[in-house]
Amino acid sequence: MTIASILGAIVIGAVIGAIGRLLLPGRQAIGWILTIVVGIVAALIGTALAQVLGVQTTPGIDWIELVMQVVLAIVGVGIVAGLRRGTSV
């Protein structure tokens, strides 16, 4: 892994996490750092899931893979926000 690929994963994760957070109705009690982490995890899992399901890699944007990543980010943000809401400091 190069520094460029790590930075690319962070940027893509931030975008995926932000889209997931924006599409999730209601207010989420998590910060942007946690949103980025959820987005990175969702992007990695979405890519792996797309490969397992045999989604073809195409030149340009892989829309099916992107939709999978965003859906996973929505679910992830919802779970993390629910867990954070359940804890009191």
Order of alpha helices (4+ residues) and beta strands (2+ residues): alpha-alpha-alpha
